[in-house]
Amino acid sequence: MPKSTKPKRKLDGNLLISLAAIFLSAGTLFILIYQSNVISKQFDLQKKQQLASSYPYLMLASGYNNGDSYRVFFINQGLGPAFIKEISITYKDSLYKDYDYITFLNEHLGKKDFPHNIGEYADIVSGLAIPAGEEFTLLEIIRDPEVKSQNDIISSNEVRLKVVYKSVYDEEWVIDGLFDIPTKIKEMED
């Protein structure tokens, strides 16, 4: 039986060049996709670093000064300024916002339910910036030594202080009460 003879195909130079170009293009595409992924991760890390370098950490705290006065204050323990967006006080179902907390003080300080005098208070309103590392007194109350029953409603659960603040990148946090840990309510917009 005769052998079938098929002509041997020789590799054409153009075919070799075309195959090499296809493999080279595929490799280049893979490298571009990989580099894009690395650059994207690097951008995300830079964004996190940028946010962290300006992160405000505002605390709302209170304490006594030698037993003579009671002080409510902000302290920014973060790295960047905290911009007050909203401040409010809720007392017995009444809400006082921004400058209205002065109304709250006038209505209740020195009265039967809150027998104290104001030592000092600050005008803290929307837009106020509290720099990093700064302490800012919201209110100092001087205790009346003649009043036997000192009802500290600021430190009780009857009064609720709420503060919404933001960073330079418009991230927002809320503090809902004395010694509350700030809760992030808004991320930076891309």
LOTORMI-630327 format. One record per residue (C-alpha): residue in three letters; x, y, z. Coordinates in steps of 0.25 Angstrom, whole numbers. Layout:
DOTOR   gulum       X       Y       Z
DOTOR     ALA       X       Y       Z
...
This chain:
DOTOR   gulum       X       Y       Z
DOTOR     MET       0       0       0
DOTOR     PRO       6      13      -4
DOTOR     LYS       9      23       6
DOTOR     SER       1      36       6
DOTOR     THR      10      47       5
DOTOR     LYS       6      60      10
DOTOR     PRO      14      72       7
DOTOR     LYS      21      77      19
DOTOR     ARG      17      91      23
DOTOR     LYS      29     100      25
DOTOR     LEU      27     111      36
DOTOR     ASP      25     123      28
DOTOR     GLY      33     135      34
DOTOR     ASN      20     144      34
DOTOR     LEU      13     134      42
DOTOR     LEU      24     134      52
DOTOR     ILE      24     149      53
DOTOR     SER       9     149      54
DOTOR     LEU       9     139      66
DOTOR     ALA      20     147      73
DOTOR     ALA      12     160      71
DOTOR     ILE       0     153      77
DOTOR     PHE       8     148      89
DOTOR     LEU      15     161      91
DOTOR     SER       1     168      91
DOTOR     ALA      -5     159     101
DOTOR     GLY       7     161     110
DOTOR     THR       6     176     109
DOTOR     LEU      -9     175     112
DOTOR     PHE      -6     167     124
DOTOR     ILE       4     177     129
DOTOR     LEU      -5     189     127
DOTOR     ILE     -16     182     135
DOTOR     TYR      -6     179     146
DOTOR     GLN      -1     193     146
DOTOR     SER     -14     199     146
DOTOR     ASN     -18     190     158
DOTOR     VAL      -5     194     166
DOTOR     ILE      -8     209     163
DOTOR     SER     -22     208     168
DOTOR     LYS     -18     202     181
DOTOR     GLN      -7     212     182
DOTOR     PHE     -17     223     180
DOTOR     ASP     -26     217     191
DOTOR     LEU     -15     217     200
DOTOR     GLN     -11     231     197
DOTOR     LYS     -26     235     199
DOTOR     LYS     -26     228     213
DOTOR     GLN     -13     235     217
DOTOR     GLN     -19     248     213
DOTOR     LEU     -31     246     221
DOTOR     ALA     -24     241     233
DOTOR     SER     -14     253     233
DOTOR     SER     -26     262     235
DOTOR     TYR     -35     253     243
DOTOR     PRO     -42     261     255
DOTOR     TYR     -46     254     267
DOTOR     LEU     -55     262     275
DOTOR     MET     -59     258     289
DOTOR     LEU     -70     264     298
DOTOR     ALA     -66     263     312
DOTOR     SER     -69     269     326
DOTOR     GLY     -63     270     339
DOTOR     TYR     -62     278     352
DOTOR     ASN     -52     289     355
DOTOR     ASN     -48     287     370
DOTOR     GLY     -62     284     373
DOTOR     ASP     -66     299     371
DOTOR     SER     -71     298     357
DOTOR     TYR     -75     288     347
DOTOR     ARG     -70     289     332
DOTOR     VAL     -75     284     319
DOTOR     PHE     -64     285     308
DOTOR     PHE     -59     280     295
DOTOR     ILE     -46     275     292
DOTOR     ASN     -40     271     278
DOTOR     GLN     -31     260     280
DOTOR     GLY     -30     257     265
DOTOR     LEU     -19     262     255
DOTOR     GLY     -28     272     247
DOTOR     PRO     -38     283     250
DOTOR     ALA     -53     279     254
DOTOR     PHE     -63     288     248
DOTOR     ILE     -76     289     256
DOTOR     LYS     -88     286     247
DOTOR     GLU     -99     285     257
DOTOR     ILE    -100     286     272
DOTOR     SER    -113     283     280
DOTOR     ILE    -117     281     294
DOTOR     THR    -130     273     297
DOTOR     TYR    -136     275     311
DOTOR     LYS    -150     270     315
DOTOR     ASP    -154     268     301
DOTOR     SER    -150     282     297
DOTOR     LEU    -139     284     286
DOTOR     TYR    -130     295     286
DOTOR     LYS    -121     297     274
DOTOR     ASP    -108     306     272
DOTOR     TYR    -111     319     279
DOTOR     ASP    -123     314     285
DOTOR     TYR    -115     307     296
DOTOR     ILE    -113     320     302
DOTOR     THR    -128     321     303
DOTOR     PHE    -127     307     310
DOTOR     LEU    -117     313     320
DOTOR     ASN    -126     325     323
DOTOR     GLU    -138     317     325
DOTOR     HIS    -132     307     334
DOTOR     LEU    -120     312     341
DOTOR     GLY    -123     318     355
DOTOR     LYS    -136     312     355
DOTOR     LYS    -142     301     364
DOTOR     ASP    -138     290     355
DOTOR     PHE    -124     295     353
DOTOR     PRO    -119     304     364
DOTOR     HIS    -106     308     358
DOTOR     ASN    -100     321     352
DOTOR     ILE     -92     322     339
DOTOR     GLY     -78     324     340
DOTOR     GLU     -75     325     326
DOTOR     TYR     -81     319     313
DOTOR     ALA     -76     320     298
DOTOR     ASP     -84     323     286
DOTOR     ILE     -82     310     278
DOTOR     VAL     -90     310     265
DOTOR     SER     -90     304     252
DOTOR     GLY     -77     306     244
DOTOR     LEU     -68     308     257
DOTOR     ALA     -54     301     255
DOTOR     ILE     -48     294     267
DOTOR     PRO     -33     293     263
DOTOR     ALA     -26     280     266
DOTOR     GLY     -21     278     280
DOTOR     GLU     -30     290     285
DOTOR     GLU     -39     290     297
DOTOR     PHE     -52     298     296
DOTOR     THR     -61     301     308
DOTOR     LEU     -76     300     304
DOTOR     LEU     -81     303     318
DOTOR     GLU     -76     305     332
DOTOR     ILE     -86     305     343
DOTOR     ILE     -82     310     357
DOTOR     ARG     -88     302     368
DOTOR     ASP     -96     310     379
DOTOR     PRO     -91     306     392
DOTOR     GLU    -104     310     399
DOTOR     VAL    -112     300     391
DOTOR     LYS    -111     286     399
DOTOR     SER    -117     278     387
DOTOR     GLN    -108     280     375
DOTOR     ASN    -115     274     363
DOTOR     ASP    -105     273     352
DOTOR     ILE    -115     272     341
DOTOR     ILE    -104     274     330
DOTOR     SER     -97     261     335
DOTOR     SER    -110     253     337
DOTOR     ASN    -118     247     326
DOTOR     GLU    -128     258     326
DOTOR     VAL    -120     267     317
DOTOR     ARG    -115     261     304
DOTOR     LEU    -104     269     296
DOTOR     LYS    -102     265     281
DOTOR     VAL     -91     270     272
DOTOR     VAL     -89     268     257
DOTOR     TYR     -76     272     252
DOTOR     LYS     -68     270     239
DOTOR     SER     -54     269     234
DOTOR     VAL     -47     278     223
DOTOR     TYR     -51     267     214
DOTOR     ASP     -66     268     218
DOTOR     GLU     -66     254     225
DOTOR     GLU     -76     255     236
DOTOR     TRP     -77     250     250
DOTOR     VAL     -88     251     261
DOTOR     ILE     -86     251     276
DOTOR     ASP     -99     248     283
DOTOR     GLY     -96     251     298
DOTOR     LEU     -85     253     308
DOTOR     PHE     -73     244     306
DOTOR     ASP     -80     238     294
DOTOR     ILE     -70     232     283
DOTOR     PRO     -71     239     270
DOTOR     THR     -79     231     260
DOTOR     LYS     -76     234     245
DOTOR     ILE     -89     237     237
DOTOR     LYS     -83     242     224
DOTOR     GLU     -71     238     216
DOTOR     MET     -63     247     207
DOTOR     GLU     -69     248     193
DOTOR     ASP     -61     243     181
